[in-house]
């Protein structure tokens, strides 16, 4: 019984810490260059990235080629991943611009809908991804931040957690083809 109480207290503390206020997209409202998500993710975008575990160790490297297009307020980001172990993956995001810098997104491996907001040079969105790990599928929460550096380069850092417990990070550099 005491062990169960201790586990419950630990889980509650982790959730409370995970829920503490972090940066807000509004913190970046005056940052330049201003990010127009529909303009940046239009055409072909290349990305290189890493996944680090909770200790900071790089456990996977990958590249992505994204074919991006918009039709009015609806966008498609067709992503082809190649991982350092030779495996490949495809993810197709279907985005909707909802006005005032707000976006929603769906993909086959996203549970529910991703919700995001852009201000200044930053975009933040949050979603739950069905992530295959060691023969099982975990529902992992992503807090995903993108920062436009210039017209061609955008940096991306996403924190992954489950039950409020930090699991690792994904870091990417996007380069828009001319």
C-alpha positions in Angstrom: 0.0 0.0 0.0 2.8 2.4 0.9 4.5 1.7 -2.4 1.3 2.4 -4.3 0.9 5.7 -2.5 4.5 6.6 -3.3 4.1 5.7 -7.0 0.9 7.8 -7.1 2.6 10.8 -5.5 5.6 10.5 -7.9 3.3 10.4 -10.9 1.3 13.3 -9.6 4.4 15.4 -9.1 5.7 14.5 -12.6 2.3 15.7 -14.0 2.4 18.9 -12.0 6.0 19.7 -13.1 5.1 18.8 -16.7 2.1 21.2 -16.6 4.2 24.2 -15.4 4.1 27.2 -17.7 6.8 27.2 -20.4 7.3 29.6 -23.2 4.3 30.9 -25.1 4.2 31.5 -28.8 3.3 35.1 -28.0 6.8 35.5 -26.5 8.0 35.5 -30.1 5.5 37.9 -31.6 8.0 40.6 -32.4 10.7 38.2 -33.7 11.8 38.4 -37.4 11.7 37.1 -40.0 7.9 36.5 -39.6 6.9 32.9 -40.2 4.2 32.4 -42.8 3.7 28.6 -42.4 1.8 28.4 -45.7 4.6 30.1 -47.6 7.5 28.2 -46.0 5.9 24.8 -46.3 5.1 25.2 -50.0 7.3 23.4 -52.5 10.1 21.0 -51.5 11.7 21.1 -48.1 14.6 19.0 -46.9 15.3 18.2 -43.3 18.0 16.4 -41.2 17.4 15.4 -37.7 18.2 13.4 -34.6 16.3 11.7 -31.8 17.9 11.9 -28.4 16.8 9.9 -25.4 16.2 11.4 -22.0 19.9 11.2 -21.2 20.8 13.2 -24.3 22.3 10.3 -26.2 21.6 10.3 -30.0 19.7 7.1 -30.7 18.6 7.7 -34.3 19.5 10.0 -37.1 17.3 10.7 -40.1 16.6 12.7 -43.2 13.3 13.9 -44.6 12.1 15.1 -48.0 8.9 17.0 -47.8 6.6 17.7 -50.8 4.4 20.6 -49.5 1.4 22.3 -51.2 -1.6 24.5 -50.3 -5.0 24.9 -51.8 -6.5 27.9 -50.1 -6.6 27.2 -46.3 -5.8 23.4 -46.8 -2.2 22.2 -46.9 -0.5 18.8 -47.4 3.0 18.0 -46.1 4.0 14.7 -47.7 7.1 13.5 -45.7 9.4 10.7 -46.7 11.8 9.7 -43.8 15.0 7.7 -44.2 16.6 6.6 -40.8 20.2 5.8 -40.0 19.4 2.1 -39.7 18.1 2.1 -43.3 14.4 2.0 -42.4 11.9 4.3 -44.1 8.6 5.9 -43.1 6.0 8.1 -44.7 3.8 10.6 -42.9 1.3 12.8 -44.7 0.1 15.8 -42.7 -3.2 17.4 -43.7 -3.2 21.0 -42.3 -6.0 23.6 -42.0 -5.3 27.2 -41.5 -8.0 28.4 -39.0 -7.1 32.1 -39.1 -5.1 34.3 -36.7 -2.0 32.1 -37.0 -3.8 29.0 -35.8 -3.5 25.6 -37.5 -4.9 22.1 -37.0 -3.3 19.0 -38.5 -4.0 15.3 -38.9 -1.9 12.4 -40.0 -2.5 8.7 -39.9 -0.2 8.1 -36.9 -1.5 11.2 -35.0 -4.2 10.5 -32.4 -6.9 13.2 -32.7 -5.8 16.5 -34.1 -2.6 18.5 -33.7 -3.2 22.1 -32.6 -0.8 24.9 -33.4 -0.2 28.6 -33.4 2.3 30.9 -35.0 3.5 34.3 -33.9 6.6 36.2 -35.1 9.2 33.7 -36.3 7.9 30.8 -34.1 5.3 28.0 -34.5 4.3 25.7 -31.7 2.0 22.8 -31.9 1.1 19.9 -29.7 -0.2 16.5 -30.6 -0.2 12.8 -29.6 1.7 10.4 -31.9 1.3 6.6 -32.1 4.9 5.7 -31.9 6.1 2.1 -32.5 8.7 1.1 -29.9 10.0 -2.4 -29.3 7.1 -4.2 -30.9 4.4 -2.1 -29.2 2.7 1.3 -30.0 3.0 4.0 -27.4 0.9 7.2 -27.5 3.5 9.9 -26.9 2.8 13.6 -26.5 4.8 16.1 -28.6 5.4 19.7 -27.7 6.9 20.8 -31.1 8.6 24.2 -31.7 9.8 25.6 -35.0 11.8 28.9 -35.4 12.3 30.5 -38.8 15.9 31.6 -39.1 15.8 33.1 -42.6 13.8 32.5 -45.8 15.4 29.1 -46.4 16.2 27.7 -42.9 13.9 26.7 -40.0 15.0 24.9 -36.8 12.7 22.5 -35.0 12.9 21.1 -31.5 10.2 18.8 -30.1 10.0 17.4 -26.6 8.4 13.9 -26.2 6.6 12.8 -23.0 4.2 10.2 -21.7 2.1 10.7 -18.6 4.1 14.0 -18.1 7.4 12.1 -18.0 10.1 13.4 -20.4 11.2 10.7 -22.9 13.5 12.6 -25.3 13.7 15.2 -28.0 13.7 15.4 -31.8 15.8 18.1 -33.3 15.6 19.0 -37.0 17.0 21.6 -39.4 14.7 22.4 -42.4 16.0 23.8 -45.6 13.6 25.1 -48.2 14.7 24.4 -51.8 14.9 27.5 -54.1 
